[in-house]
Amino acid sequence: MEEVKAETKNKITVGEIVWICISGAIAVAGLTLVIFGIVGDYLPLKSSENWILLGEASFQNVMKMNYRWFGVILILFAAFVSVIFPPIITRRRGDIDEERRSKTATSSSPSANPLEPLRLLRRLPCNRSNAAYALLARQKN
């Protein structure tokens, strides 16, 4: 028996890996900020000794938001980057050429226009054998 090997055409490029790693790092930073915001609120220390709350207060003066909201924004941004940018930026030139070739091939094929065989028949003399031969020749090309 013959085993059929399926070829995978979905190869991951280096650019896709880089963008996924960048978005993963941004998401981890956002998750870390969200966790710091939660832990800082429930850490059983005086507020003068709680280094997380002290850092969050200075961060809030600069950014006008606390750790949790900034972390959520970073996580959403990372999700956006990981979904949108790799397909757009790493789109291969060969894929674009293949799409163009497939579009031109479907527009010039006889199956694209169902009336194409009838047009061939009109051009030929009324002999049926000539018409059938022309249709077969057209389908082979």
N, C-alpha and C positions, 0 to 999 in steps of 0.2 A: 504494500500500500504506500501511496505517496503522502508525505506530510506536507501540508501547505503552511508555509511560513508567512505570517502577516508582517508586512513591512510597515514600520511606524514612520509617518511623515511629520509627526509633531515632535520635532527636535527642539529642545530648549537651548536658546542661544546664551552667550555670555552676558549680553545686555539685559536679557530677561532676568537672569540670576542676580545681576547687580541691582536692578530695580527692586526685586523682591526682597533682597537683603537690606536695602536702604529703607523700604517701607516697614520691614520687620523691626529694624532698629528704632524707627520712630514710634512704632506701636509699643515696643517694650519701654521706651522712655515715658510714653503717655500712661501706660499701666503702672509704672513705678511712681509717677506723680499722684495718680489716683490713690494708690496704696498709702503713700506718705500722708496724703490728706486725711484718710480715714484713721490711720494709726496715730497721727498727731492729735486728733480730737480725743481719742480714748486712752492715750498714754498716761499712766497714773503718776504724773510728776507735777510739780508746781509749774505754772506757766512761765516763770522766769528761768526755770531749768530745762524746759522742754525745747530742745534745739529744733524740732520740726516746726513747732508753732512760731518760734522766732524767725525761722527762715521763711515760713509762709507769710508772716506779717510784712517782711521786707519785699517779698515777691509780689504781694498784693498791692503794695504802694507803687511798685513799678508797672506791673501789668494790668492792674485794676480787676484782677480775678484771682481766685484761690487755686491751690494745686489741683483740686478735683476737676474744675471746669477746664483748666488748661490741659490736663491729662486727657479728658474726653475729646477735646478738640484735636489733640495730637493723634488719638486713636482713629477718629473719623478721617483725618487727613491721610493717615497711613493706609486706611482701607481704600480711599479714593486713589491714592498713588498706585497701590498694588493691583487695582482692577483696571484702571484707565491707561496708565502710561506704558507698561511693557508692550501691549499689542500695537500701540501707535508708534512708539519710538523704534522698536526693534523689527518693524515690518520689513521683510526682505524685498529687495528689488526683483528677485526671481518670482516671488508670489504675485507681484503687480503685473509682471510680464505674462505669467500664466493666466491671470484673470483676463487680460486683454486678448490673449490668444483664444481662450475659451469663448469669449463674447463674439469675436469675429468668426470663429468656427461655427457657432450655433446660428449666426445670422446668415452665413453662406451655405449652410447645409440644406438639402432638400426638405428635411423634416421641419425646418423652421417655417417654411411657407407651404401650407398644404395644397395650394393650387399650382405649385411648380411642375408636377408631372403633366397637368393639363396644358400648361403653356408649351411644354416640349411636344406634346401631341399635335398642337396647332401648327407648329413650325414644320412638321414632317408631312410628306404626302400621306394620303389616306390608306396606305397599305398597313395592315395591322402588324405584320411581322416586323416591319421597319420601326414601328412605334414601340413594340415590346423590346426590340434590340436596343433602341435608344434609351429606354428607361433602365434596362439592366446596366448599360454602360454608364449612365449617369449615377446610379446607385453605387457602383464600384469606385467611382472617383469620389 
